[in-house]
Amino acid sequence: MNYEYKEKEKKNGLYVSIRDKGENSLLEVERKGKQVEIVTYVRNEKTTKFTIPVELFEKMSKGMIQD
């Protein structure tokens, strides 16, 4: 696997980053209170930022891993 996973606790909430080393891209997911902020980078340039409620993020996550 060519991915690097990092997780840390910030004062506002949990922060997770996943780097695809081969593509030089990065996914950052940070919980900020009752919101989850998702940011993507490709070749070190910010490409998208998306903020959704925690409840919707949880629903999406559960739906993606169910068989």
C-alpha positions as CSV (number, residue, x, y, z in Angstrom):
1,M,0.0,0.0,0.0
2,N,1.3,3.4,-1.0
3,Y,-0.6,5.4,1.6
4,E,0.4,7.2,4.8
5,Y,-2.3,7.6,7.5
6,K,-1.9,10.2,10.3
7,E,-4.3,10.9,13.2
8,K,-4.1,13.5,15.9
9,E,-6.3,15.2,18.4
10,K,-6.7,19.0,18.0
11,K,-8.4,21.3,20.5
12,N,-11.4,21.6,18.2
13,G,-11.6,17.8,17.5
14,L,-10.0,14.9,15.7
15,Y,-7.9,15.4,12.6
16,V,-7.0,12.7,10.1
17,S,-4.9,12.9,6.9
18,I,-4.3,10.3,4.3
19,R,-1.5,10.8,1.7
20,D,-1.3,8.9,-1.5
21,K,2.5,8.9,-2.0
22,G,2.4,7.7,-5.6
23,E,-0.1,10.5,-6.8
24,N,1.2,13.1,-4.4
25,S,-2.3,13.8,-3.2
26,L,-3.7,14.4,0.3
27,L,-7.1,14.0,1.9
28,E,-7.7,15.8,5.2
29,V,-10.7,15.3,7.4
30,E,-11.2,17.4,10.5
31,R,-14.0,17.5,13.0
32,K,-14.8,21.0,14.1
33,G,-17.5,20.9,16.7
34,K,-20.7,19.6,15.0
35,Q,-19.2,19.9,11.5
36,V,-16.7,17.7,9.5
37,E,-14.4,19.6,7.1
38,I,-13.0,17.6,4.2
39,V,-10.1,19.1,2.1
40,T,-8.3,17.6,-0.8
41,Y,-4.9,18.5,-2.3
42,V,-3.3,17.3,-5.5
43,R,0.4,18.0,-6.0
44,N,0.4,20.3,-2.9
45,E,-2.4,22.6,-4.3
46,K,-5.8,22.8,-2.4
47,T,-8.4,21.6,-4.8
48,T,-11.6,21.3,-2.8
49,K,-13.1,22.0,0.7
50,F,-16.4,20.5,1.8
51,T,-18.1,20.9,5.1
52,I,-20.9,18.7,6.3
53,P,-22.7,18.0,9.6
54,V,-21.2,15.2,11.7
55,E,-24.5,13.2,11.5
56,L,-24.4,13.2,7.7
57,F,-20.7,12.2,7.7
58,E,-21.4,9.3,10.1
59,K,-24.3,8.1,7.9
60,M,-22.1,8.3,4.8
61,S,-19.3,6.4,6.5
62,K,-21.6,3.6,7.7
63,G,-23.2,3.3,4.3
64,M,-19.9,2.9,2.6
65,I,-18.6,0.0,4.7
66,Q,-21.9,-2.0,4.9
67,D,-22.0,-5.1,2.6
